[in-house]
Every structure is written in C-alpha cells, then in structure tokens.
Amino acid sequence: MSSYALHLRRWRLAIALTAAVAAIYFGFILLIAYRQELMGRLLVPGLTVGILLGALVIVLSWLLTWYYVRWANAHFDTRLEELRREAVR
C-alpha cells in the first residue's frame, strides 16, 4: 500500500467517524429542541430519557475515539513506520 492509499484510508475513516459523532450530537440537540415531552419522560425517579441520552452521547463519542486510536495504532502507525523504513533503504 502506498502512502497515498494509506492517507486516503485514514481520511475516509476520519470523515466517517466525524460524521457519526456529528449525527449523534445534532440528533440529540434536535430531540431536545423538538421532542421535549420525550426527553422529559421519567424512566425511573431521578432519571429522564434526556439525561440517559446525554450520557450516551458522551459514551458513544468516547467509544468512537477509542476505535480510531486502536485503528491508528494497529494499522496506520504500523504501516507508516514500514513506509519510512522502505524510504530509508
């Protein structure tokens, strides 16, 4: 795989994960704006749908970030190091 192909893979993954985080965040904001009755519904005393979804937005953002870091460490960084070694030869 060339450095350009590696760059494209990284770029595609970064765009996909950015789009996922944006969709999650803006979906949550739209629910707050247009579905207040749903977001205010009590699940158990002290816990509403809005609080639960807000926590899920944070957790999903962390998970997507963790996925990207794992992918970058396992694939991108390893291949980049191989390309650097090949360039030195």
C-alpha positions in Angstrom: 0.0 0.0 0.0 1.4 3.4 -1.0 1.5 6.4 1.4 -1.3 8.0 -0.7 -3.6 5.0 -0.3 -2.8 4.9 3.4 -3.6 8.6 3.6 -6.9 8.0 1.8 -7.9 5.2 4.2 -7.1 7.4 7.2 -9.0 10.3 5.7 -12.1 8.2 4.9 -12.2 6.7 8.4 -11.8 10.2 10.0 -14.6 11.6 7.9 -16.9 8.7 8.7 -16.3 8.9 12.4 -16.6 12.7 12.4 -20.0 12.3 10.6 -21.1 9.7 13.1 -20.2 12.0 16.1 -21.9 14.9 14.4 -25.1 12.9 13.7 -25.2 11.7 17.3 -24.7 15.1 18.8 -27.0 17.0 16.4 -29.6 14.3 16.7 -29.6 14.7 20.5 -29.9 18.5 20.1 -32.8 18.1 17.7 -34.5 15.8 20.2 -34.1 18.5 22.9 -35.5 21.2 20.6 -38.4 19.3 19.1 -39.3 16.5 21.4 -39.2 18.0 24.9 -42.0 15.7 26.1 -40.0 12.6 25.1 -36.8 13.9 26.7 -38.5 14.9 29.9 -40.2 11.4 30.3 -39.1 9.8 33.6 -37.6 6.3 33.3 -37.0 5.9 37.0 -37.1 8.5 39.7 -34.3 11.0 39.0 -33.5 9.7 35.5 -35.2 11.1 32.4 -34.8 10.0 28.8 -32.8 13.2 28.2 -30.3 12.5 30.9 -29.8 9.0 29.7 -29.4 10.0 26.0 -27.0 12.8 27.1 -24.8 10.3 28.9 -25.0 8.0 25.8 -23.8 10.8 23.6 -20.7 11.2 25.7 -20.1 7.5 25.9 -20.5 7.0 22.2 -18.1 9.8 21.5 -15.5 8.2 23.7 -16.1 4.8 22.1 -15.7 6.2 18.6 -12.5 8.0 19.7 -11.2 4.8 21.2 -11.9 2.9 18.0 -10.0 5.5 16.0 -7.0 5.3 18.3 -7.0 1.5 18.2 -7.2 1.5 14.4 -4.5 4.2 14.1 -2.2 2.3 16.4 -2.8 -1.1 14.8 -2.9 -0.1 11.1 -1.9 3.4 10.3 1.1 3.9 12.6 2.5 0.4 11.7 2.2 0.9 8.0 3.6 4.4 8.2 6.6 3.1 10.0 7.1 0.4 7.3 6.9 3.1 4.6 9.5 5.2 6.4 11.8 2.2 6.7 11.4 1.4 3.0 12.2 5.1 2.1 15.4 5.0 4.1 16.7 1.9 2.1 
